Structure formats: C-alpha cells, structure tokens
Amino acid sequence: VPGLLPTDLMESVGHRVLEIANDLPDWSERRFQVLDPAFRQSDRGKPLPVGLQRPGQEEPLFQTVVEHPKLIDAMAGLLNGPVERFTDQIGIKYGWNQTEQGGRSYFHQDSWYWKIDPKLGCNCWIPTSSVDRNAIALAVMPRSHREWVLADHESYFDDPPMGRVGDRFEPFKRHRIPLDRIDYKNENLIPMAPGDALFFSNYTWHRSEPNRTGETKSFYAIAYQRSARS
C-alpha cells in the first residue's frame, strides 16, 4: 500500500532509531537485541542494537505508528473483523556492516516463531527510508502461504552474531528455510518508500536484502491478529 503512513512520521522514526542506536535509552533490557560487544559497540561504548522489541510500549512516537488508524483499518479489512496488536519490532541495518550476510535475513515464516492461527494473523513491514535491492528491501515468495503449511526450518547464527543485553553476551540462533529449497527466480522483491506498507501472512515466506548503501537503515515490523473478543 503506497503511502499508507505519512512520510514525515516514518522519517522521524528513522531519526529516533539512529539516536537509540548511538545511546540506548533506559528501557528494559529485554527490549534490545544487540550485536556482540566484542565485535562492535556504539560511539558511547554501549551495546549496539539491531532490534528493538515492542518499542510501541516505550515512546509516544512509536505508539503513533503501531496504533495509527489507517494501519488498524487495513488490518481489520484483511482479517475481516476487529483486531488487536500481537507484537511490534524495529530492525536496524548498519551501512558499515559489509560482512557477507550484511544484515540480510533469509527466507522464513514468522509463524515458526509466533504461534498464531494461520488465517487470523497479518504482518506489516514499513521502511523509514527508501529501500531497494542491496538496500534492505523485503522479498516475498508469492503464494507460499497457501495450504497454511509451516516449512521445515534450520537454525543459524547471524554474522556478526546478535543476542541480548546482559552481564554476559550470549548469541542466539535464528531460523530459516534451508537455502537449497529456495528458487529465487520466483521471488518478488519490492522497492518501497518511507510510509509504504507491505502486508503479508505470517505463513508467507519472506526475506530481506543486505545493506550495501553505506548508510544505516531501519524498518518497522508490526503484527496484528483477529481480536480474541471477536
């Protein structure tokens, strides 16, 4: 959906994310997914976040995004009834990260992590700046949600590894559909502008591009589900 949310709102989110990346706010530690401090830290010598979990519960700016009437209306239309937020998260992809993975994520289904009834959940992905190939754009595999089947996933560590803030850094595994099962010629990579919104099922195979732009980029991922009261 082009221009679902105001461009200036999402650009403001992007600016705030850069501030958070350089100086972690006083939120609960469970809100942050960070890079291994032995690999890199912020300019202030603090852990460097790559993921912010449920920021909509922490600051009014993020709350404005996750509770935006246009977003809720779209979710209610797609799920055919009243909806409630399941989760929200912000991903940060640094331009200096030139590892082979480069901040990319591999094809996966969100319901491998989130146990939502397949027909009652929907995801929305919104960039805070323009995205395209080699610039963190999302790619989806058309029709991969059909039959509501979870594919087998394999575990892997990100490069560089990420984990939780704490006294001792412990990397955690992520999950992906085995690479030899992917036929990339069938994927649909979607260039987007800040405020554009991509909706897809939590069973849809999707991945993100690496960041080769030299500039830090971020995105907001928001999941809704049919309200339990509906």
Solvent accessible surface area in square Angstrom, and as a share of the most:
residue,aa,sasa,rsa
1,V,91,0.52
2,P,121,0.76
3,G,47,0.45
4,L,19,0.09
5,L,3,0.01
6,P,61,0.39
7,T,70,0.41
8,D,99,0.51
9,L,23,0.12
10,M,0,0.00
11,E,74,0.33
12,S,48,0.31
13,V,0,0.00
14,G,11,0.11
15,H,122,0.54
16,R,62,0.23
17,V,1,0.00
18,L,86,0.43
19,E,100,0.45
20,I,0,0.00
21,A,6,0.05
22,N,56,0.29
23,D,51,0.26
24,L,24,0.12
25,P,29,0.18
26,D,151,0.78
27,W,32,0.11
28,S,44,0.28
29,E,99,0.45
30,R,158,0.58
31,R,19,0.07
32,F,5,0.02
33,Q,30,0.13
34,V,1,0.01
35,L,8,0.04
36,D,32,0.17
37,P,44,0.28
38,A,99,0.77
39,F,98,0.41
40,R,103,0.37
41,Q,82,0.36
42,S,12,0.08
43,D,137,0.71
44,R,154,0.56
45,G,49,0.47
46,K,77,0.33
47,P,38,0.24
48,L,11,0.05
49,P,0,0.00
50,V,25,0.14
51,G,4,0.03
52,L,0,0.00
53,Q,34,0.15
54,R,84,0.31
55,P,0,0.00
56,G,5,0.05
57,Q,102,0.45
58,E,56,0.25
59,E,32,0.14
60,P,104,0.66
61,L,50,0.25
62,F,0,0.00
63,Q,76,0.34
64,T,66,0.39
65,V,0,0.00
66,V,0,0.00
67,E,77,0.34
68,H,30,0.13
69,P,90,0.57
70,K,110,0.47
71,L,0,0.00
72,I,59,0.30
73,D,100,0.52
74,A,26,0.20
75,M,0,0.00
76,A,31,0.24
77,G,60,0.58
78,L,103,0.51
79,L,16,0.08
80,N,126,0.65
81,G,19,0.18
82,P,83,0.52
83,V,24,0.14
84,E,46,0.21
85,R,65,0.24
86,F,54,0.23
87,T,13,0.07
88,D,0,0.00
89,Q,48,0.21
90,I,2,0.01
91,G,9,0.09
92,I,5,0.03
93,K,18,0.08
94,Y,16,0.06
95,G,3,0.03
96,W,78,0.27
97,N,12,0.06
98,Q,107,0.47
99,T,32,0.19
100,E,134,0.60
101,Q,11,0.05
102,G,1,0.01
103,G,23,0.22
104,R,57,0.21
105,S,14,0.09
106,Y,36,0.14
107,F,3,0.01
108,H,23,0.10
109,Q,0,0.00
110,D,16,0.09
111,S,3,0.02
112,W,82,0.29
113,Y,91,0.35
114,W,41,0.14
115,K,155,0.66
116,I,14,0.07
117,D,79,0.41
118,P,33,0.21
119,K,129,0.55
120,L,72,0.36
121,G,5,0.05
122,C,10,0.06
123,N,6,0.03
124,C,1,0.01
125,W,8,0.03
126,I,0,0.00
127,P,0,0.00
128,T,7,0.04
129,S,38,0.24
130,S,70,0.45
131,V,5,0.03
132,D,67,0.35
133,R,140,0.51
134,N,72,0.37
135,A,11,0.09
136,I,0,0.00
137,A,0,0.00
138,L,5,0.02
139,A,0,0.00
140,V,17,0.09
141,M,19,0.08
142,P,49,0.31
143,R,151,0.55
144,S,23,0.15
145,H,62,0.28
146,R,147,0.54
147,E,147,0.66
148,W,78,0.27
149,V,92,0.53
150,L,60,0.30
151,A,9,0.07
152,D,105,0.54
153,H,24,0.11
154,E,62,0.28
155,S,59,0.38
156,Y,24,0.09
157,F,101,0.42
158,D,15,0.08
159,D,72,0.37
160,P,6,0.04
161,P,39,0.25
162,M,17,0.08
163,G,0,0.00
164,R,107,0.39
165,V,32,0.18
166,G,44,0.42
167,D,163,0.84
168,R,185,0.67
169,F,42,0.17
170,E,100,0.45
171,P,63,0.39
172,F,54,0.22
173,K,109,0.46
174,R,56,0.21
175,H,50,0.22
176,R,42,0.15
177,I,0,0.00
178,P,28,0.18
179,L,76,0.38
180,D,135,0.70
181,R,125,0.46
182,I,20,0.10
183,D,59,0.31
184,Y,102,0.39
185,K,170,0.72
186,N,83,0.43
187,E,33,0.15
188,N,73,0.38
189,L,24,0.12
190,I,39,0.20
191,P,80,0.50
192,M,15,0.07
193,A,45,0.35
194,P,16,0.10
195,G,0,0.00
196,D,26,0.13
197,A,1,0.01
198,L,28,0.14
199,F,36,0.15
200,F,21,0.09
201,S,19,0.12
202,N,0,0.00
203,Y,21,0.08
204,T,11,0.07
205,W,33,0.12
206,H,10,0.04
207,R,19,0.07
208,S,4,0.03
209,E,9,0.04
210,P,4,0.03
211,N,0,0.00
212,R,83,0.30
213,T,57,0.33
214,G,57,0.54
215,E,118,0.53
216,T,43,0.25
217,K,23,0.10
218,S,4,0.02
219,F,30,0.12
220,Y,0,0.00
221,A,17,0.13
222,I,2,0.01
223,A,0,0.00
224,Y,7,0.03
225,Q,43,0.19
226,R,64,0.23
227,S,7,0.04
228,A,94,0.73
229,R,205,0.75
230,S,71,0.46
